[in-house]
Amino acid sequence: MPELVQPTTLQLTMDDIRPLPDKVTPKKRPASIVFNPSLCTGCGTCEMVCSTQQVQAVDPSSAAIRTLRSTQNGNNFTLVCLHCRDPLCIPACPSHAIKKDAQGIVRVNQAICTGCGLCALACPEAAPMMRPGGGPVIKCDLCDGDPACVKQCPEQALTFTRGKKLGWIRLIRWPVQALAFFMLVMVLAGTFCYFKAGSFVMACPTGFLQNLASTKVLLLTSLGAASVLILLTLFFGRIFCGFICPFGFVLDLAGKIIPKFGLPQFLKSRLIKYGILAGAVGASAGIGCQAFCTICPIGSLCRSYGPNGVLTGFQMGILPAVAALEMGEKRSWCRYFCPVGAVLALAAKFGFIKIVIGAQQCKKFSCMKCADVCPMGIIDKDALSQGISPQIPMSECIMCMRCIDGCAYGGAKIRFRWQKSAPKGIKI
């Protein structure tokens, strides 16, 4: 007679029933609540309305939105979940009760939340609210796309918006870059180093310095020609690098398809380009000709087309070799090595304009898209993560304006250098 197999008792633990963390957090941002502190009176209507959604009673302590009031200064500030692009609360939750759905809304699974409060500690905004009597945390879920607090705010200090959708600067930059490439490389072949149209003359300032060092002769016409790009930089920043430089256009295209592996740390110094500039000028003085111009990727690209194209021999390897630096970081050549950019960077230090990030509607730590899209890597992500407006070094900014174009809330603006106040942002 066969033995009877006794059934085993199935024991489940929290690890068995809790959902596994997502390997990839969706980057999609939902419509979100924008707070305007200049309109808030601290009336508390938002708290009362939200609490009725959370606990079906008027109990501001149970609301997912919190108004901080300063009786001394008369200022008010509202705390509410901003549904970050990379939420810190998700990895901080030990029970994996917080997830970001397909719409980008960060939600708390009340069934498995233990109310430990680690999410509130991890959130820079302290948006997850602890219940007065304990239990699962309370957090804004945007009322599934129809937030009651926004509709009931008597002063309209809360706005429900998806921000701007169309990046119009990008629609201008790419055609301008393509046109500049076509003109400098294919039509006016070989003319970037020295271009003359009637009485208008423009010369590369780096080439001018090398020529001055090699010949020991200063010609006012050459000085005036080299000053054109310097004056352009003083008034508009390094817009040549972001909109006109033909090699910059090639790098932007290459950056779309070349994977990034990172550069060795010893190459990641923005002072290297100044050393290359000094070396080029010094070498020109020693050998009696423009030392760097023969290998300059910008000049080589401009001289590569047409009947007088000179891309032969070792020059054939210049463009792909420099473009391969894109495997390190976006615009690696422009960040660390370009001597032409070094001259323009010196001029940009004394320019008339600047880019500021930190308008009232800037999301800072919850968004940080401006830092992600900046090809020069000059927007301090650590400052944004701490809610601090980063200082943009205009000597390194190429005025591509991707940060302005990519900000959905008007937090990035162009200002005159002497303007000290932060912009107010856009009216949504």
C-alpha positions in Angstrom: 0.0 0.0 0.0 1.6 3.3 -1.1 2.4 5.9 1.5 0.2 8.9 1.8 1.9 12.2 1.2 1.0 14.7 3.8 0.1 18.2 2.4 2.5 20.9 3.4 1.3 24.1 4.8 2.1 27.1 2.6 3.5 30.0 4.6 3.6 33.5 3.0 5.6 36.4 4.2 5.6 40.1 3.2 8.5 39.4 0.8 6.2 37.0 -1.1 3.2 39.3 -1.5 4.8 42.7 -2.0 5.4 43.8 -5.6 9.0 43.7 -6.9 10.6 47.1 -7.5 10.6 48.3 -11.0 14.0 47.9 -12.7 13.3 51.0 -14.8 11.4 53.9 -13.3 9.3 55.7 -16.0 10.6 59.1 -16.8 7.3 60.4 -18.0 6.0 63.4 -16.0 2.3 63.8 -15.4 0.4 67.0 -15.1 1.4 68.4 -11.7 0.4 71.0 -9.2 2.3 74.3 -9.4 2.3 76.5 -6.4 2.5 80.3 -6.6 3.6 81.7 -3.1 2.8 85.3 -4.1 -0.9 84.4 -4.3 -1.3 82.1 -1.3 -3.0 83.7 1.8 -2.6 80.6 4.0 -6.4 80.2 4.3 -6.1 76.4 4.5 -8.9 75.6 2.1 -6.6 73.2 0.2 -5.9 71.2 3.4 -9.6 71.0 4.3 -10.7 69.9 0.8 -7.9 67.3 0.5 -8.7 65.8 3.9 -12.2 65.2 2.8 -10.7 63.2 -0.1 -8.4 61.2 2.2 -10.5 60.5 5.3 -14.0 61.8 4.3 -13.8 64.4 7.1 -12.5 68.0 7.5 -9.2 67.2 9.2 -6.2 69.2 7.9 -3.8 67.0 9.8 -4.9 64.1 7.5 -4.5 66.0 4.3 -1.9 65.1 1.6 -1.1 68.8 1.2 0.3 71.0 4.0 0.5 74.8 4.2 3.3 76.3 6.2 2.6 79.7 7.6 5.0 82.3 8.9 3.2 84.9 11.0 6.4 86.9 11.5 7.1 87.4 7.8 3.6 86.9 6.5 4.8 84.3 4.0 3.1 81.0 3.2 4.3 77.9 1.5 2.5 74.8 0.4 4.0 71.3 0.6 2.6 68.8 -2.0 4.0 65.9 -3.9 5.7 67.0 -7.1 5.8 63.5 -8.6 9.5 63.6 -9.4 11.2 62.3 -12.5 13.4 60.2 -10.3 11.6 59.9 -6.9 13.8 59.3 -3.9 10.9 57.9 -2.0 10.7 54.8 -4.2 14.1 53.3 -3.3 13.7 54.4 0.3 10.6 52.3 0.9 11.6 49.0 2.5 8.3 47.3 1.6 8.2 48.5 -2.0 4.8 50.1 -1.5 5.5 53.2 -3.6 5.4 52.9 -7.4 5.2 55.3 -10.4 2.5 54.4 -12.8 2.3 54.7 -16.5 1.0 58.3 -16.2 4.0 59.3 -14.1 1.9 59.6 -10.9 3.8 58.4 -7.8 1.3 56.3 -5.7 1.4 54.6 -2.3 -0.1 51.1 -2.0 -2.0 51.5 1.3 -2.3 47.7 1.7 1.4 47.1 2.2 2.6 50.5 3.5 3.9 50.0 7.1 4.0 53.7 7.9 7.7 53.6 8.7 8.2 57.2 7.4 11.4 56.5 5.5 9.8 57.9 2.4 9.1 61.2 4.2 12.7 61.3 5.3 14.0 60.7 1.8 11.8 63.3 0.1 13.4 66.8 0.0 9.8 68.2 0.1 8.6 65.9 2.9 5.6 65.3 0.7 4.5 61.9 2.2 2.5 62.9 5.3 2.5 60.7 8.4 -1.0 60.0 9.8 -1.6 61.5 13.3 -2.6 58.1 14.7 -0.1 56.0 12.8 -0.7 53.8 9.8 0.1 54.1 6.1 1.4 57.4 4.9 -0.8 59.9 3.1 0.5 61.2 -0.2 -1.0 63.2 -3.1 -2.1 61.1 -6.0 -3.4 64.2 -8.0 -7.0 62.9 -7.3 -6.4 60.7 -10.4 -6.1 63.7 -12.6 -8.7 66.1 -11.1 -7.1 67.6 -8.0 -9.8 69.0 -5.7 -7.4 71.4 -4.0 -6.7 73.2 -7.3 -10.4 73.7 -8.1 -11.3 75.0 -4.6 -8.3 77.3 -4.0 -10.0 80.8 -3.7 -6.8 82.7 -4.7 -5.8 80.4 -7.5 -2.4 79.9 -5.9 -2.5 76.3 -7.1 -2.5 75.4 -10.8 -2.8 72.0 -12.4 -0.7 72.0 -15.6 1.4 69.9 -17.9 3.7 72.8 -18.7 4.6 73.8 -22.2 4.6 71.1 -24.8 6.4 72.6 -27.8 10.2 73.3 -27.6 10.3 76.1 -30.2 14.1 76.8 -29.6 15.0 73.3 -30.8 12.9 73.9 -34.0 15.1 77.0 -34.6 18.5 75.7 -33.5 18.6 72.6 -35.8 17.8 74.5 -39.0 20.3 77.2 -38.1 23.0 74.7 -37.4 22.3 72.9 -40.7 22.3 76.1 -42.6 25.6 77.2 -41.0 27.1 73.8 -41.8 26.0 74.0 -45.4 27.3 77.5 -45.9 30.6 77.2 -44.2 31.5 73.7 -45.4 29.8 73.3 -48.8 29.2 76.8 -50.2 31.9 79.1 -48.7 34.4 76.2 -48.5 37.5 76.9 -46.5 36.3 80.3 -45.2 35.8 79.8 -41.5 39.5 80.7 -40.7 39.2 83.9 -42.7 36.0 85.1 -44.3 35.5 88.3 -46.4 32.3 89.5 -48.0 32.7 93.1 -49.3 33.8 95.2 -46.4 32.8 92.6 -43.8 35.7 90.5 -42.6 35.7 87.8 -40.0 38.6 85.7 -38.8 39.1 82.9 -36.2 40.4 84.6 -33.0 42.5 81.6 -32.1 44.1 81.7 -35.6 44.7 85.4 -35.2 46.6 84.9 -31.9 48.7 82.2 -33.5 49.4 84.4 -36.5 50.4 87.3 -34.2 52.8 85.0 -32.3 54.4 83.6 -35.4 54.8 86.9 -37.4 55.2 89.3 -34.5 53.2 91.8 -36.6 49.8 93.3 -35.5 47.6 94.3 -38.4 44.5 96.4 -37.4 42.5 94.7 -40.2 43.3 91.3 -38.8 42.5 92.5 -35.2 39.1 93.9 -36.4 38.3 90.6 -38.2 39.1 88.6 -35.1 37.1 90.9 -32.9 33.8 90.0 -34.7 33.4 86.7 -32.9 34.6 88.3 -29.7 31.9 91.0 -29.9 29.3 88.4 -30.8 30.2 86.5 -27.7 30.1 89.6 -25.5 26.5 90.4 -26.6 25.1 86.9 -27.0 27.4 84.5 -25.2 29.1 81.6 -26.9 26.2 81.4 -29.4 28.8 80.6 -32.1 29.5 77.3 -30.4 25.8 76.4 -29.9 24.3 77.6 -33.2 27.0 78.3 -35.9 30.1 76.1 -35.4 29.9 73.4 -38.1 31.9 70.9 -36.1 29.5 71.5 -33.1 26.7 70.5 -35.5 28.6 67.2 -36.3 29.1 66.5 -32.6 25.4 67.1 -31.9 24.5 64.6 -34.6 27.2 62.1 -33.4 26.0 62.4 -29.9 22.6 61.1 -30.9 24.0 57.7 -31.9 27.3 57.2 -30.1 27.0 55.5 -26.7 28.6 57.1 -23.7 31.3 55.3 -21.7 32.8 58.1 -19.7 36.2 59.9 -19.8 39.1 59.2 -17.6 39.2 61.6 -14.7 42.5 63.2 -15.6 40.9 64.4 -18.9 37.9 65.9 -17.2 39.3 69.4 -16.6 38.0 72.5 -18.3 41.4 74.1 -17.9 42.9 71.7 -20.6 41.5 73.9 -23.4 43.3 76.9 -22.1 46.5 74.9 -22.0 46.0 73.8 -25.6 45.4 77.4 -26.5 48.6 78.5 -24.8 50.5 75.6 -26.3 49.3 76.5 -29.8 50.3 80.1 -29.5 53.7 79.2 -28.0 54.3 76.6 -30.7 53.4 79.1 -33.4 55.9 81.6 -32.1 58.5 78.8 -32.1 58.0 77.4 -35.6 56.9 80.6 -37.4 53.5 79.4 -38.6 50.0 78.6 -37.2 50.7 75.4 -35.3 47.1 74.3 -34.4 45.3 75.4 -37.5 46.6 72.4 -39.5 44.9 70.0 -37.2 41.9 72.1 -36.1 38.8 70.0 -36.6 36.7 73.1 -37.3 39.0 74.4 -40.0 39.6 70.9 -41.4 35.9 70.4 -41.7 35.5 73.8 -43.5 38.4 73.0 -45.8 37.2 69.4 -46.6 34.8 70.1 -49.4 35.1 71.5 -52.9 37.9 71.6 -55.4 40.4 72.9 -52.9 39.6 70.3 -50.2 42.7 69.4 -48.3 41.6 66.5 -46.1 44.4 64.2 -47.1 46.8 62.0 -45.2 46.8 62.4 -41.4 44.0 64.9 -41.6 41.6 62.2 -42.6 41.8 60.9 -39.0 41.2 64.2 -37.3 37.4 64.5 -37.5 36.5 60.9 -36.6 39.1 60.9 -33.8 37.7 64.0 -32.2 34.1 63.0 -32.8 34.9 59.7 -31.0 35.4 61.7 -27.9 31.6 61.8 -27.8 31.9 58.3 -26.4 33.2 59.9 -23.2 30.7 62.7 -22.6 28.4 64.9 -24.7 30.4 67.7 -26.4 33.7 66.4 -24.8 35.8 68.3 -27.3 33.9 71.6 -26.5 34.1 71.0 -22.8 37.7 70.2 -22.3 39.9 70.6 -25.5 38.7 73.2 -28.0 41.1 76.3 -28.1 38.6 78.3 -30.1 36.1 77.7 -27.3 38.8 78.8 -24.8 39.1 82.2 -26.4 35.3 82.7 -26.6 35.1 81.4 -23.0 37.4 84.2 -21.9 35.2 86.8 -23.7 32.0 85.2 -22.3 33.3 85.9 -18.7 32.7 89.6 -19.4 29.5 89.2 -21.5 26.3 91.1 -21.1 23.9 88.1 -20.6 23.5 85.1 -18.3 21.2 82.1 -17.9 19.5 81.8 -14.5 17.7 78.8 -13.2 15.4 79.2 -10.2 12.2 81.0 -11.1 9.3 80.6 -8.6 7.9 77.8 -10.7 11.2 75.9 -11.0 10.7 72.3 -9.8 14.4 71.8 -8.9 14.9 68.4 -7.2 11.7 66.9 -8.6 12.6 67.6 -12.3 16.3 68.5 -13.0 15.6 68.1 -16.7 17.7 71.2 -17.4 20.8 69.3 -16.0 20.0 66.2 -18.0 19.8 68.1 -21.4 22.7 70.4 -20.9 25.4 69.2 -23.4 28.2 71.0 -21.4 27.3 69.5 -18.1 27.5 72.8 -16.3 24.2 72.7 -14.4 24.8 71.5 -10.8 22.5 68.6 -10.2 23.6 68.4 -6.5 22.4 72.0 -6.0 19.1 71.3 -7.7 18.6 68.2 -5.5 19.0 70.4 -2.5 16.5 73.0 -3.8 19.2 75.5 -4.5 19.3 77.6 -7.7 22.6 76.6 -9.4 25.0 79.3 -10.7 25.6 78.9 -14.5 29.2 79.6 -15.5 28.6 81.5 -18.7 32.2 81.0 -19.8 31.3 77.3 -20.3 27.7 77.8 -21.6 27.4 77.5 -25.4 24.0 79.2 -25.4 22.3 76.2 -27.0 19.4 77.1 -24.7 18.3 73.5 -24.3 17.7 74.2 -20.6 15.3 77.0 -21.5 13.6 74.9 -24.1 13.3 71.8 -22.0 11.9 73.5 -18.9 8.2 73.0 -18.9 7.6 75.5 -16.1 9.7 78.5 -17.2 12.3 78.1 -14.5 15.2 78.8 -16.8 15.6 82.3 -18.3 18.0 84.6 -20.1 18.8 87.7 -18.1 21.2 90.6 -18.3 24.2 90.1 -16.1 23.4 93.1 -13.9 19.9 91.7 -13.1 20.0 90.1 -9.6 16.4 89.1 -9.1 15.3 85.6 -10.1 12.6 85.6 -12.8 9.0 84.8 -11.9 8.6 82.1 -14.5 5.7 81.7 -16.9 2.0 82.2 -16.5 0.4 78.9 -16.9 
